[in-house]
């Protein structure tokens, strides 16, 4: 049976593709191979790939991503997961800023909702060295040089301000300056930049450290501390949950470089450039701004402590 012309062209095209790949390794002395290549390239040509190429030579297409589980993008976060970042301690419902960002990133990478999974990982464990049980983790992780020694970060998806929360009966409630906080008992979650910000206040009393914000709220309610330091959106949420809760004010950054949240990935993860590309695209197309307006709009209404 005669072979059809399209099959011959397919074989020629295949040979051309193989020769395209060989071209960078060819030496000047391989005249015959070069001549053959010239004939095939004239027939077919070496067209550039249309796939998005990630750093390191990989692609950011769904089927090519080396996720922990094939065809599934696994996100991690802490438990409990607090508003306004998550709602009802259920990251899978797409409600809350970070849950919404996670699903928007997944969508940019070609994963629909049914192909997204969640695991729970304590805050400090997520940024510790070693293999991860997630592909990417959102849990209000501020990007720092120290943390970059142990994990990768995506491009930032949120600029952070730290704030102070108290209750009306506390001596912190009427404070209007950073100096006014010195000498008061401050609290913060362990391992967070909120804890670093609390220490930077320079209080003569050591900062009290808590495993999570629920423990810190209980300490504030019970009078064990005078005020609690949190990122601003969380501060508004915690203030609303406290009896007679008040936002004392925002802490000045003390630096020209803003504190920013990034998605955490395993150190050296081949997914990092793809996730960063997705975050960058969400910023460019206005999605991040829309999600901030939807879930974090209240976060601009707090005085700045001088």
C-alpha positions in Angstrom: 0.0 0.0 0.0 1.4 3.4 -0.9 2.2 5.7 1.9 0.2 9.0 1.8 1.9 12.3 1.4 0.8 13.7 4.8 2.6 10.7 6.5 5.8 11.5 4.6 5.5 15.2 5.7 4.9 14.1 9.3 8.1 12.0 9.2 10.0 14.9 7.7 8.6 17.3 10.3 9.6 14.9 13.1 13.2 14.7 11.7 13.3 18.4 11.5 12.2 18.8 15.1 15.0 16.4 16.2 17.5 18.3 14.2 16.3 21.5 15.7 17.1 20.1 19.1 20.6 19.0 17.9 21.6 22.3 16.4 23.1 23.8 19.5 25.3 20.7 19.9 26.6 20.6 16.3 30.2 21.3 15.6 31.7 23.0 12.6 33.0 19.7 11.2 29.6 18.1 10.8 29.1 19.3 7.3 26.9 16.5 6.2 24.5 16.8 9.1 24.4 20.5 8.6 23.5 20.1 5.0 20.7 17.6 5.8 19.5 20.0 8.4 19.4 22.8 5.9 17.2 20.8 3.6 14.8 19.8 6.4 14.6 23.2 7.9 13.7 24.6 4.5 10.8 22.2 4.3 9.6 22.6 7.8 11.5 25.2 9.8 12.2 25.5 13.6 9.2 27.3 15.0 9.4 28.5 18.6 7.2 26.8 21.2 4.0 28.5 22.1 4.1 27.2 25.7 4.9 29.5 28.6 8.4 28.6 29.7 9.3 28.8 33.4 12.7 29.4 34.8 14.7 26.3 34.6 13.2 25.2 31.2 9.9 23.8 32.4 6.4 24.9 31.4 3.5 26.3 33.4 0.9 24.2 31.7 -1.3 22.1 33.9 -0.1 18.7 32.6 3.5 19.7 32.9 3.5 21.0 36.5 5.3 18.6 38.9 2.7 18.8 41.7 2.7 16.4 44.7 -0.3 14.7 43.3 -0.6 14.4 39.5 -3.4 16.7 38.2 -4.1 18.2 41.6 -2.8 21.5 43.0 -2.4 21.2 46.8 -2.6 24.3 48.9 -1.7 24.5 52.6 -2.8 26.8 55.5 -3.0 26.8 59.3 -5.8 25.6 61.5 -7.8 27.5 62.5 -7.8 29.7 59.5 -9.0 33.2 60.4 -11.2 35.8 58.7 -10.9 37.9 56.6 -8.3 35.6 55.0 -10.6 32.5 55.2 -14.2 32.1 56.3 -15.7 29.5 58.6 -12.3 27.9 59.0 -12.9 26.3 55.6 -10.2 27.2 53.0 -12.0 25.1 50.4 -15.1 27.3 50.2 -13.3 30.0 48.2 -14.4 32.7 50.7 -11.9 35.1 52.3 -9.1 36.9 50.7 -6.4 34.2 50.7 -8.8 31.4 49.8 -10.0 33.5 46.8 -6.4 34.2 45.8 -5.5 30.5 46.0 -8.4 29.6 43.6 -7.5 32.5 41.3 -3.9 31.3 41.1 -5.1 27.7 40.5 -7.4 29.0 37.7 -4.5 30.9 36.0 -2.5 27.6 36.1 -5.3 25.6 34.5 -6.7 23.9 37.6 -10.5 24.1 38.3 -12.0 23.8 41.7 -12.3 20.1 41.8 -8.6 19.7 41.1 -7.6 21.8 44.1 -6.9 20.2 47.5 -6.1 21.6 50.9 -3.9 20.4 53.8 -3.5 22.0 57.3 0.1 22.9 58.3 1.0 24.9 61.4 2.5 28.3 60.7 6.1 27.6 61.8 6.1 24.1 60.2 5.2 25.6 56.9 8.3 27.9 56.8 10.7 25.4 58.4 13.3 23.7 56.2 12.5 20.3 54.7 10.0 18.7 52.2 6.5 20.0 52.2 3.1 18.3 52.3 1.7 21.1 50.0 2.5 22.6 46.6 1.9 26.1 47.8 0.8 27.7 51.2 -1.1 30.9 52.0 -1.2 31.9 55.6 -0.2 35.6 55.8 3.4 34.8 55.4 5.5 37.9 55.2 8.4 37.7 52.8 11.7 38.0 54.7 15.3 37.3 53.8 15.6 35.0 56.8 12.6 32.9 55.7 14.0 32.8 52.1 16.8 30.6 53.4 14.4 27.8 54.1 11.5 28.3 51.6 10.6 29.9 48.3 8.2 32.8 48.1 6.0 33.8 45.1 5.7 37.3 44.0 3.9 39.3 46.7 0.1 39.4 46.6 -0.6 41.8 49.5 1.2 44.8 51.1 0.9 44.5 54.9 0.5 47.0 57.8 0.7 45.9 61.4 -1.8 47.2 63.9 -2.6 47.2 67.6 -5.9 45.9 69.0 -7.1 46.3 72.5 -10.3 46.6 74.6 -11.9 49.8 76.0 -11.0 49.0 79.6 -7.2 48.6 78.8 -4.7 51.3 79.3 -3.7 50.8 75.6 -7.1 51.9 74.4 -6.4 55.7 74.5 -2.8 55.5 73.2 -2.1 57.6 70.1 1.7 57.2 69.8 4.2 54.4 69.6 5.9 55.8 72.7 2.6 55.4 74.5 2.8 51.6 74.0 6.1 51.3 75.8 5.7 49.9 79.2 2.5 48.1 78.3 2.1 44.4 78.0 1.9 43.4 74.3 1.1 40.1 72.8 1.6 38.4 69.3 1.5 35.0 67.6 4.8 33.2 67.7 7.1 33.3 64.6 5.2 36.1 62.9 6.2 39.5 61.7 3.6 40.9 64.1 5.8 39.6 66.9 8.8 41.3 65.4 6.7 44.5 65.1 5.7 44.2 68.8 9.3 43.8 69.8 10.3 46.8 67.7 8.0 49.0 69.8 10.7 48.9 72.5 8.5 48.1 75.5 10.3 47.7 78.8 8.1 44.6 79.3 8.8 41.4 77.2 6.3 40.6 74.5 4.0 37.7 75.3 4.0 35.0 72.7 1.0 32.8 71.8 0.6 29.8 69.5 -2.4 31.3 67.7 -4.7 34.3 67.7 -7.4 32.6 69.8 -5.0 32.1 72.7 -3.9 35.8 72.3 -7.5 37.0 72.3 -8.2 35.1 75.5 -5.1 36.6 77.1 -6.3 40.1 76.2 -9.9 39.4 77.4 -8.5 38.0 80.7 -6.3 41.1 81.3 -3.0 39.1 80.9 -1.9 41.6 78.2 -2.9 45.2 77.4 -2.9 44.9 73.6 -2.4 42.5 70.7 -0.3 43.2 67.5 -1.7 41.8 64.3 -1.7 42.5 60.6 -4.4 45.2 59.9 -7.1 43.1 58.3 -6.9 40.4 61.0 -6.9 43.2 63.6 -10.2 44.4 62.3 -11.6 40.9 62.5 -10.3 40.3 66.0 -11.6 43.7 67.1 -15.1 42.7 65.9 -14.9 39.4 67.9 -13.9 41.0 71.2 -16.3 42.5 73.7 -15.6 46.3 73.5 -12.7 45.7 71.1 -10.9 48.7 69.7 -8.3 49.4 67.0 -5.6 51.4 68.8 -3.9 52.2 65.5 -1.5 51.2 62.8 2.2 50.8 63.6 4.6 52.8 61.2 6.6 50.5 59.1 9.9 52.0 60.0 11.3 51.3 56.6 10.7 52.4 53.0 10.2 48.8 51.9 6.7 47.6 52.5 6.1 44.3 54.3 4.4 42.0 51.8 2.7 38.6 51.9 3.9 35.9 49.5 2.8 32.3 48.8 5.2 29.8 50.4 6.7 26.9 48.4 9.3 24.3 49.0 12.9 25.6 48.7 13.9 25.4 45.0 10.5 24.3 43.9 10.1 24.2 40.1 6.5 25.5 40.7 7.8 28.9 42.1 8.1 30.7 38.8 4.7 29.5 37.6 3.0 30.5 40.8 4.7 33.9 40.7 3.7 34.3 37.1 0.1 33.6 38.1 0.2 36.2 40.9 1.7 38.8 38.6 -1.0 38.2 36.1 -3.7 38.6 38.8 -2.2 41.9 39.7 -2.0 43.1 36.1 -5.5 42.2 35.3 -6.9 43.8 38.4 -8.1 40.6 40.1 -6.0 41.2 43.3 -7.4 44.7 43.7 -10.9 43.4 43.3 -10.4 40.7 45.9 -8.9 43.1 48.3 -11.9 45.4 47.9 -14.2 42.5 48.4 -12.6 41.0 51.5 -10.3 43.6 53.0 -12.0 46.9 52.3 -12.3 47.8 56.0 -8.5 47.7 56.4 -7.9 51.3 55.5 -9.9 52.8 58.4 -7.4 53.0 61.3 -5.2 55.9 62.5 -1.4 55.6 62.2 0.4 55.8 65.6 3.1 58.5 65.5 
